[in-house]
Amino acid sequence: MLLRAFILSVSTIFLINKVSAQEVITLQSALETAVHNYGTIKAKESYRLSSQESVELAKRQYLPNLNLSVQQDFGTVNGQNGPLYGFGGYGVASSGLPLPEQNWNASFGALYLANVNWEFFSFGKAKQRVKVAQFKNQRDTRDLSDEIFQHKIKVAAAYLNVLAAKKLKLSYEKNLGRTDTIRRIVEVKEKNGLVPGVDLSLAKADYANAMITYTKAKDNEQEQENKLAQLMGIPSQEFRLDSTILKRIPTDLPSEKKLGPKRPPSSCIL
């Protein structure tokens, strides 16, 4: 008996320390985690970086293009037998005089070429390539900003839904405790003949209904937490959220300057 009590006390202390050590996730940290981990945002960030490099590539294409070619031949006068390198330049397969029959009398030859290409007169083509690349980069940047903005809205909505689900679960849990207390009181009274049996049946029905509602509230809380975890790009878990945003008034309220000038009433518009 003492051993069971000791194990129970140690387990309780461990669970309390685990719960207290769990980090409280604020709305700001949830948004930052979601933006950093979500796959779609990562993909669009890669597109933006790629288009940014395309701008630099389009600018470098206007510069002179220098191509080098190296050729080293080991072969006969009728065919080439050896390495050839002509990437970006000229590939020349030189040979000597033809012979009436094939032979393997190898000879040595080397050829080194340098080729410079520069479109000095591009007739605005180079500038237009740069402009197209810049417009593409601007498009990808705006697309990334829109995706981040929309995703933050989804995360904030999911965050508030989890808070609401937790509050509802707490309310239904208290209602379950109240109906359980009433059920036990009515059960004792029914045994002593103070109330009819129908009152006990009604109390049990209320308790069963409260239990079903509480179970649905727990399922809803877990579903909302799974949605939040999916939007944040992290494994599903039980969250400890900052509920102070439901109790305090926002410090920065919109003013008339931020809302812009007032429009005249509709009756004054001609």
Residue pairs with C-beta under 8 A, 6 or more apart in sequence:
22 240
23 240
24 240
24 241
24 242
25 239
25 240
25 241
25 242
26 241
26 242
27 156
27 159
27 242
27 245
30 155
30 159
30 228
30 232
31 152
31 155
31 156
33 232
33 233
33 234
34 151
34 152
34 155
34 231
34 232
34 233
35 41
35 148
35 151
35 152
36 233
37 232
37 233
37 234
38 151
38 231
38 232
38 233
39 233
40 147
40 151
41 144
41 147
41 148
41 151
44 140
44 143
44 144
44 147
45 144
47 140
47 143
47 144
48 137
48 140
48 141
48 143
48 144
50 140
51 133
51 136
51 137
51 139
51 140
52 137
54 133
54 136
54 137
55 130
55 133
55 134
55 137
57 133
58 126
58 129
58 130
58 132
58 133
59 130
61 126
61 129
62 119
62 122
62 126
63 118
64 116
64 117
64 118
65 116
65 117
65 118
66 114
66 115
66 116
66 117
67 88
67 89
67 114
67 115
67 116
67 117
68 88
68 89
68 112
68 113
68 114
68 115
69 85
69 86
69 87
69 88
69 89
69 90
69 91
69 92
69 111
69 112
69 113
69 114
69 115
70 85
70 110
70 111
70 112
70 113
71 83
71 84
71 85
71 86
71 91
71 92
71 93
71 94
71 110
71 111
71 112
71 113
72 82
72 83
72 84
72 109
72 110
72 111
73 80
73 82
73 84
73 93
73 94
73 107
73 108
73 109
73 110
73 111
74 81
74 82
74 106
74 107
74 108
75 81
75 82
75 95
75 106
75 107
76 95
76 99
76 102
76 103
76 104
76 105
76 106
76 107
77 95
77 96
77 97
77 98
77 99
77 105
77 107
78 95
78 98
78 99
78 102
78 103
79 95
79 102
80 93
80 95
81 106
84 91
84 93
85 91
86 92
88 115
89 113
89 114
89 115
90 113
90 115
92 111
92 113
94 109
94 111
96 107
119 125
119 126
151 231
154 231
155 228
155 231
155 232
158 224
158 227
158 228
158 231
159 228
159 241
161 224
161 227
161 228
162 221
162 224
162 225
162 228
162 239
162 241
163 241
163 243
163 245
163 246
164 224
165 217
165 220
165 221
165 223
165 224
165 225
166 221
166 241
166 243
167 243
167 246
168 217
168 220
168 221
169 214
169 217
169 218
169 220
169 221
172 210
172 213
172 214
172 217
173 214
173 217
175 210
175 213
175 214
176 207
176 210
176 211
176 213
176 214
178 210
179 203
179 206
179 207
179 209
179 210
180 207
180 210
182 203
182 206
182 207
183 200
183 203
183 204
183 206
183 207
186 195
186 199
186 200
186 203
187 200
187 203
189 195
189 199
190 196
190 197
190 199
190 200
225 236
225 237
225 238
225 239
226 236
228 239
229 235
229 236
229 237
229 239
230 236
256 262
